[in-house]
Amino acid sequence: MAQKPLRLLACGDVEGKFDVLFNRVRAIQKKSGNFDLLLCVGNFFGSTPDAEWEKYKTGIKKAPIQTYVLGANNQETVKYFQDADGCELAENITYLGRKGIFTGSSGLQIVYLSGTESLNEPVPGYSFSPKDVSSLRTMLCSTSQFKGVDILLTSPWPKYVGNFGNSSGEVDTKKCGSALVSSLATDLKPRYHFAALEKTYYERLPYRNHIVLQENAQHATRFIALANVGNPEKKKYLYAFSIVPMKLMETAELVKQPPDVTENPYRKSGKEASMGKQISAPEEESACQFFFDLNEKQGRKRSSTGRDNKSPHPKQPRKPPQPPGPCWFCLASPEVEKHLVVNIGTHCYLALAKGGLSDDHVLILPIGHYQSVVELSTEVVEEVEKYKVTLRRFFKSRGKRCVLFERNYKSHHLQLQVIPVPLSCCTTDDIKDAFVTQAEQQQIELLEIPEHSDIKQIAQPGAAYFYVELDTGEKLFHRIKKNFPLQFGREVLASEAILNIPDKSDWRQCQLSKEEEEMLARRFRKDFEPFDFTLDD
């Protein structure tokens, strides 16, 4: 059965004309049926008074479609984008963030880069740097399986995009646009690339992403620049298209070349093009490890894997912050129910869950006070990973697979829940489907994290989120914007589709006496001992 295409809309500079845009969208949907998403590039906010926006922000008016927007392109509009890692601006209107990748439940991959190019340091809050582009490229293109992305969203045009193509009108693409965006588009090979800012419409002929007779055929790229909303010349500012995520397409169908396809505009012409040489971008800084290396908060610099050779002093391990009050999970705290502790490492420990879903439902917890995985120092992360690997081996030996989840919302100390599921109950795909289905029912957007990335590449310290890791390494992530059901992870696993113990979805219904808990802890310690890596030393 053929995959049903997604129906999307892309829009150029809105410039604060929200009513004009959304009335137009309503008219299109009334005539042609509903679309799945609206993607806005360029300047979403304008220099006009905020009266119109306030009606959307306060809920008096509502966007008729789920709308995703890029961030500021000038100092004047930075104030609207308070959370650099993305946030809900109004009902149905979401700021994607400074840069990163949005992966929908359908598998559609949308890479986004907010702002305009800057080669100066420090980089303004409305700009991106060579380092930003480099980090996106490194994280996305580092695997041999990478073939490209479905959609690339940038506000500036890519420089040189008019080479070998149809006329771009009054826009001189040899002088206008961003060379960094050209470089990014070359490596990411988007099937669609949308941009704005030039107040004109330009749909370039599709171009190749491979060298004919020298490389295997790859899909073509379509670049579309959109005009500003409500422009008096009636230039096109809204673009409708259908797309099947490339990961769901047969290779033969994906790489079919359009009849009007041209050479890649970012490669040099003639002999150099046949050799695969590309137009160079400004020198880039060393790649950053973060996939979602979103703009840091004022006064807080995010860490990177780079080493500063100028510093004569080795970096000291970061001490964990101290809890604001009594903590139930800091191992040194008198509040800890120590009879539940079943294993202690150097930086982390294992404890049976209070009111667990099963007798061997355990928690991985840092010994010091950390709120979430994102906050952990390198040495703590390494030991957490050791515990994960060991627990998977342990449960596999007992005919079980384990599901791991974290809820960084209304919790003060990191708790990584590890729940074993008998292999006879269901498959990993069943578990994944159960999470996705229940999330859809509760209007929770679960995104799949690419295999080569982790939670630290998506969320910044302090961000609220829910995160699931399956035994195959597949990961699901939800950025919590408002409210979130506290028992969501337990509810999914306790459901009829998985453990079939729906009455245990609330931990308070599963509490045991201290004597029963002590007995279970003794049993777990004994069973786990052959796998205990802390005894190796």
C-alpha angles and dihedrals in degrees: 000000000000118000112252109242121241115241112222139177125208123197136193128217109339092185093192096306093126098150092052092050099044094043088054091049091050090052092050093048092048090054102036106023131255125321125213102226143002115215117198123198129179124026109353093177124047140196092267122109117281098239093104094046092048090064090058094040093053095043097248086121128027134203109247093223138033102273127197120194139188123236135258125313095189140032093254095067100038089096092071094060105063098158112060092197093059132269145185109278095184137338108307092002117101131178106221096208139246094302140331143094130295113206115188125207087258090061094252110151119211118181115198135191118184127207137015130299119278126179093181129094129260092039113226117244090251097053143070127223136211086262091058092052092045093053092052091049094047096050096043103038101038097097127074089228093063110116102163140282133273100235137012119197120196131152098219122062116247111256115249093018090135094062113119090358142095120294118288091207117226093353113098103210092191089065103022128069138028125304088199090059089049090053092048093049090050092057101036095048095205117198088218127023119188127191140157140173096109095083093232140095119242126167107187121209109263114268135209125253094201139056111251115246091003104065135034113267115270133187120280126245125231116203116200124182115194131208128233121282116266095006112173092232089061092232113171113272100161124061124189122200143155124228139178111209108258092232088064096049130094111247093238091055094044096053098046106132120228113238092243097048117144137196118283107277093214095060121084116255132252120004094358091056091056088053091054097243115159133212105262123243124211113291109282129218120241113291118269118225096228120103092190095028090165123186112289122241117260109286096008120100118201119230124246137189092249119112120222104224091191093065112094093194123075114235112260119226110266112250115229115253118256119251116253090233142344111338124203092209109040100107093221091053119104087223093070115107093226095186087072093057109106104171136014125201131177098276104005141037139201124233134175112253116254105245092004125196087237138008090264099043102132140181128223106214134176113241091224125055113279123152099208146356088264090063096052122117119234096260092051091049090052092054092045088056090050090054091048093052093045094048091050089054091046095050093042088058087056095050096260140113121211132227118205126200140169129199111198095187127100089355127110103195127045114259117181105196114213113192121182117218120194112246088230092061100065146318127268088254089056090054092047091048091049092055093046094046095048091045091054091049090054093041092246114148109223113189124195113236114220113256094245095055135068141204094274089062092057109037131045125217109285095024116130115232148147119226134187128191120191126205090257091059093254111143133202124197136190123188106216110224104167125347129358131188105252094212096045096117093047092045092056094047094043092050124111089256093064123015096356094221101117091160088067097058089106112062091212089067090056102052118135133198118271090251092055091047091051091051092051091047092052090050093049093049091053095047093045096048097090088057097042107125091186088074093059093087 
